[in-house]
Amino acid sequence: MGSSISTRVLIREALQRSREIDRQIEDSQEAKTECKDLLLVHGGFTEDELVATRPSVYQSLLKSAHNAILEMRAMGLDCVLPDNRVRTERILDHEVRANDALFDEDIARAIYELWQDPLIPDFMANSGECCLMDNAQYFGTKAQRIGKRSYIPTDTDAFCAQEESTGITEMRFALGPLSIRMCDRYHRFDDATSIIFCVTLSEYDQPLLRESGKNRIAEAATLLDSVFNSRWFRRISIILLFNKLDVFERKLNKVPLERCFPTYTSTGGPDINKAAEFILWTFMQRNRSNASLFPHF
């Protein structure tokens, strides 16, 4: 694979930026997450947009709780607290309809209490072995706030919510002099000058939610391969954006990269530079068409 000094510089600078943001925001973990998202995305949503995301947040809260309970059971785990064992049945029996204006406060409290169970730390430490939904822990710890009658989603709530879509989802916003158009179907337009392909590094040990046999990073590399070879993107630049580098760094000590990618040399160990270089190399190998590719950490 070889060593890349430029890649190591990118990684080091990305970690420094992340830590600098952490140092500037010390009020709370929620504020830290929210401000990072705002700095990295587009300045937040309008109040009307936030209110419109409420049904999606409700759906995500309940679906993530259902998913967590079922995954616990699949792993042979049960809540330590007897009250939480009863609560899991109530949570699983509850449903949220698409047009619900409010979330049941009792169920919201039950979800919150579930995430306070002494079992949760061990469950989360082994979450790479199951198909846990993204942001399940986030919604679990915010359940009481979300269940209030006066609830209005925050920007972070809206970012974390998963919305089922049967058509094409599109978002437009301005970033300085640039006009950004985000779309979840890449064949939607053929006049693009560049695309941003995002990869969450910290998901290297996680399977796909709907297909548990497929690794998320490996699947992302396969998807990028299809982008490289698509007739829609023959003349455009691809920005390969790796995010959650700080989470990736912390996770390497707990879950060795070679456990999920046997071809990664064990001599690299938990070294953030070598591990990130390996992931980058995995994606670069897909660029057989020699497309203009710009990685960023």
C-alpha positions as CSV (number, residue, x, y, z in Angstrom):
1,M,0.0,0.0,0.0
2,G,2.8,2.3,0.8
3,S,3.1,5.4,3.0
4,S,1.6,8.8,2.2
5,I,3.0,11.8,4.0
6,S,0.2,14.0,2.5
7,T,-2.5,11.7,3.8
8,R,-0.9,11.8,7.3
9,V,-0.9,15.6,7.1
10,L,-4.6,15.6,6.2
11,I,-5.4,13.3,9.1
12,R,-3.4,15.3,11.6
13,E,-5.0,18.6,10.5
14,A,-8.5,17.1,10.7
15,L,-7.9,15.8,14.2
16,Q,-6.5,19.2,15.2
17,R,-9.6,21.0,13.9
18,S,-11.9,18.6,15.7
19,R,-10.1,19.0,19.0
20,E,-10.0,22.8,18.6
21,I,-13.8,22.8,18.2
22,D,-14.1,20.7,21.3
23,R,-11.9,23.1,23.3
24,Q,-14.0,26.1,22.2
25,I,-17.3,24.4,23.3
26,E,-17.3,23.2,26.8
27,D,-20.8,23.8,28.1
28,S,-22.2,20.3,27.4
29,Q,-21.9,17.3,25.2
30,E,-25.1,18.2,23.4
31,A,-23.9,21.7,22.6
32,K,-20.6,20.2,21.4
33,T,-22.3,17.9,19.0
34,E,-24.8,20.5,17.8
35,C,-22.1,23.1,17.2
36,K,-19.9,20.7,15.3
37,D,-22.8,19.8,13.0
38,L,-23.6,23.4,12.4
39,L,-20.0,24.3,11.7
40,L,-19.7,21.4,9.2
41,V,-23.1,21.7,7.5
42,H,-24.9,24.9,6.5
43,G,-25.9,27.0,9.4
44,G,-29.0,25.2,10.7
45,F,-32.7,24.9,9.8
46,T,-35.4,27.5,10.0
47,E,-38.1,27.1,12.7
48,D,-40.7,26.0,10.2
49,E,-38.2,23.3,8.8
50,L,-37.5,22.1,12.4
51,V,-41.2,21.8,13.2
52,A,-41.7,19.8,9.9
53,T,-39.1,17.3,11.0
54,R,-41.0,16.4,14.2
55,P,-42.7,13.3,12.7
56,S,-39.4,12.0,11.5
57,V,-37.8,12.5,14.9
58,Y,-40.7,10.6,16.5
59,Q,-40.4,7.8,14.1
60,S,-36.6,7.6,14.6
61,L,-36.9,7.7,18.4
62,L,-39.3,4.7,18.4
63,K,-37.6,2.7,15.6
64,S,-34.2,3.1,17.3
65,A,-35.7,1.9,20.6
66,H,-37.3,-1.1,18.9
67,N,-34.1,-1.9,17.1
68,A,-32.0,-1.7,20.3
69,I,-34.3,-4.0,22.2
70,L,-34.4,-6.6,19.5
71,E,-30.7,-6.5,19.0
72,M,-30.2,-6.9,22.8
73,R,-32.4,-10.0,22.7
74,A,-30.6,-11.4,19.7
75,M,-27.3,-11.1,21.6
76,G,-28.9,-12.9,24.6
77,L,-28.9,-9.7,26.8
78,D,-31.6,-8.6,29.1
79,C,-32.0,-5.4,31.2
80,V,-30.5,-5.5,34.7
81,L,-33.4,-3.5,36.2
82,P,-36.7,-5.4,36.5
83,D,-38.7,-2.3,35.7
84,N,-36.8,-1.9,32.4
85,R,-37.7,-5.5,31.4
86,V,-41.3,-4.5,31.7
87,R,-40.7,-1.3,29.8
88,T,-39.2,-3.1,26.8
89,E,-42.5,-4.8,26.2
90,R,-44.5,-1.6,26.4
91,I,-42.0,0.1,24.0
92,L,-42.3,-2.8,21.5
93,D,-46.1,-2.7,21.6
94,H,-46.2,1.1,20.9
95,E,-46.6,2.5,17.4
96,V,-46.1,6.0,15.9
97,R,-48.2,7.1,13.0
98,A,-46.9,9.4,10.4
99,N,-49.4,12.2,11.2
100,D,-49.0,12.0,15.0
101,A,-48.5,15.5,16.4
102,L,-47.2,14.4,19.8
103,F,-45.2,11.6,21.2
104,D,-46.6,9.6,24.1
105,E,-44.8,11.0,27.2
106,D,-45.0,7.7,29.1
107,I,-43.3,5.8,26.3
108,A,-40.7,8.6,25.9
109,R,-39.9,8.2,29.6
110,A,-39.7,4.4,29.3
111,I,-37.2,4.8,26.4
112,Y,-35.1,7.2,28.4
113,E,-35.1,4.8,31.5
114,L,-34.1,2.0,29.2
115,W,-31.0,3.8,28.2
116,Q,-30.1,4.4,31.8
117,D,-30.0,0.6,32.5
118,P,-26.6,-0.7,33.8
119,L,-26.7,-3.1,30.8
120,I,-26.3,-0.3,28.2
121,P,-22.5,0.4,28.5
122,D,-21.7,-3.3,27.8
123,F,-24.3,-3.4,25.0
124,M,-22.8,-0.3,23.3
125,A,-19.3,-1.6,23.7
126,N,-20.3,-4.6,21.6
127,S,-22.6,-2.8,19.3
128,G,-20.3,-3.5,16.4
129,E,-21.5,-7.1,16.5
130,C,-25.1,-6.2,15.8
131,C,-27.2,-4.0,13.4
132,L,-27.8,-1.1,15.7
133,M,-29.4,1.9,14.1
134,D,-27.3,5.1,13.7
135,N,-27.9,7.6,16.5
136,A,-29.9,5.0,18.6
137,Q,-28.1,6.1,21.7
138,Y,-28.5,9.8,20.8
139,F,-32.3,9.5,20.6
140,G,-32.5,7.2,23.7
141,T,-30.7,9.8,25.9
142,K,-32.9,12.6,24.5
143,A,-36.2,10.8,24.7
144,Q,-37.7,12.7,27.7
145,R,-37.1,16.1,25.9
146,I,-38.5,14.8,22.7
147,G,-41.6,13.5,24.5
148,K,-42.6,16.9,25.9
149,R,-45.8,18.4,24.5
150,S,-43.9,21.7,23.8
151,Y,-41.1,19.8,21.9
152,I,-39.5,21.5,18.9
153,P,-36.6,19.6,17.3
154,T,-33.1,21.1,17.5
155,D,-30.8,21.2,14.5
156,T,-29.1,18.1,15.8
157,D,-32.4,16.2,16.2
158,A,-33.2,17.0,12.6
159,F,-29.8,16.0,11.4
160,C,-30.0,12.6,13.2
161,A,-33.6,11.7,12.2
162,Q,-34.0,9.1,9.6
163,E,-36.8,9.7,7.1
164,E,-38.2,7.0,4.9
165,S,-38.5,8.3,1.3
166,T,-40.1,6.7,-1.7
167,G,-39.0,9.4,-4.1
168,I,-36.0,11.7,-4.5
169,T,-35.0,13.8,-1.5
170,E,-33.3,17.0,-2.4
171,M,-31.9,20.0,-0.3
172,R,-30.5,23.3,-1.6
173,F,-28.5,25.8,0.3
174,A,-25.8,28.4,-0.1
175,L,-22.3,28.1,1.2
176,G,-20.6,31.4,0.6
177,P,-20.5,32.0,-3.1
178,L,-21.4,28.4,-3.9
179,S,-24.9,27.0,-4.6
180,I,-25.1,23.6,-3.1
181,R,-27.6,21.0,-4.2
182,M,-27.8,17.7,-2.3
183,C,-29.7,14.8,-3.7
184,D,-29.9,11.2,-2.7
185,R,-30.1,9.8,-6.2
186,Y,-26.9,10.5,-8.1
187,H,-28.4,10.0,-11.6
188,R,-30.8,12.9,-10.8
189,F,-28.7,15.4,-12.6
190,D,-26.0,15.3,-15.2
191,D,-24.8,18.9,-15.0
192,A,-22.9,18.6,-11.7
193,T,-19.3,19.9,-11.6
194,S,-18.4,17.9,-8.4
195,I,-19.9,15.6,-5.9
196,I,-19.1,15.0,-2.2
197,F,-19.0,11.3,-1.2
198,C,-19.2,11.0,2.5
199,V,-17.8,8.0,4.5
200,T,-18.2,7.6,8.2
201,L,-14.9,6.1,9.4
202,S,-16.2,5.0,12.8
203,E,-18.6,2.6,11.1
204,Y,-15.7,0.3,10.0
205,D,-16.9,-2.4,12.4
206,Q,-20.7,-2.1,11.7
207,P,-22.9,-4.1,9.4
208,L,-25.6,-2.6,7.2
209,L,-28.9,-2.2,9.0
210,R,-30.9,-4.1,6.4
211,E,-28.2,-6.5,5.3
212,S,-26.3,-7.7,8.4
213,G,-23.7,-9.6,6.4
214,K,-22.3,-6.5,4.7
215,N,-19.8,-4.2,6.3
216,R,-20.7,-0.5,6.0
217,I,-17.3,0.7,4.9
218,A,-16.9,-2.1,2.3
219,E,-20.4,-1.3,1.0
220,A,-19.5,2.4,0.7
221,A,-16.4,1.4,-1.3
222,T,-18.6,-0.6,-3.6
223,L,-21.0,2.3,-4.1
224,L,-18.1,4.6,-4.9
225,D,-17.0,2.1,-7.5
226,S,-20.3,2.5,-9.2
227,V,-19.9,6.3,-9.1
228,F,-16.5,6.1,-10.7
229,N,-17.9,4.0,-13.5
230,S,-21.1,5.9,-14.0
231,R,-21.6,7.7,-17.3
232,W,-23.2,10.6,-15.3
233,F,-19.8,11.5,-13.6
234,R,-17.2,11.0,-16.3
235,R,-16.0,14.6,-16.3
236,I,-16.5,15.7,-12.7
237,S,-14.4,15.9,-9.6
238,I,-15.2,13.7,-6.6
239,I,-14.5,14.9,-3.1
240,L,-14.1,11.9,-0.8
241,L,-15.0,13.2,2.6
242,F,-14.1,11.0,5.6
243,N,-15.9,12.1,8.8
244,K,-15.9,11.1,12.5
245,L,-12.2,10.8,12.5
246,D,-12.0,11.5,16.2
247,V,-14.5,8.7,17.0
248,F,-12.5,6.4,14.7
249,E,-9.3,7.2,16.7
250,R,-10.9,6.3,20.0
251,K,-12.6,3.2,18.7
252,L,-9.4,1.6,17.2
253,N,-8.2,0.7,20.7
254,K,-11.3,-1.2,21.4
255,V,-12.1,-2.8,18.1
256,P,-8.9,-3.6,16.0
257,L,-9.2,-2.7,12.4
258,E,-7.8,-6.1,11.3
259,R,-10.8,-7.8,13.0
260,C,-13.0,-6.3,10.3
261,F,-10.4,-6.0,7.5
262,P,-8.0,-9.0,7.7
263,T,-5.9,-7.6,4.9
264,Y,-4.9,-4.7,7.2
265,T,-1.4,-5.5,8.5
266,S,-1.4,-6.1,12.2
267,T,1.8,-4.1,12.6
268,G,-0.3,-1.0,12.0
269,G,-2.3,-1.7,15.2
270,P,-4.3,1.2,16.5
271,D,-2.2,3.8,14.8
272,I,-4.6,6.4,13.5
273,N,-2.5,7.4,10.5
274,K,-1.9,3.8,9.3
275,A,-5.5,2.8,9.9
276,A,-6.9,5.8,8.0
277,E,-4.4,5.3,5.2
278,F,-5.6,1.8,4.8
279,I,-9.3,2.9,4.6
280,L,-8.3,5.5,2.1
281,W,-6.3,3.0,0.0
282,T,-9.4,0.7,0.0
283,F,-11.4,3.5,-1.7
284,M,-8.6,4.6,-4.0
285,Q,-8.3,1.1,-5.4
286,R,-11.8,1.6,-6.9
287,N,-10.7,4.5,-9.0
288,R,-9.8,2.5,-12.1
289,S,-11.1,5.2,-14.4
290,N,-8.5,7.7,-12.9
291,A,-11.3,10.2,-12.0
292,S,-10.3,13.4,-10.3
293,L,-10.5,12.4,-6.7
294,F,-9.8,14.6,-3.7
295,P,-9.8,12.9,-0.3
296,H,-10.4,15.0,2.8
297,F,-10.3,14.0,6.5
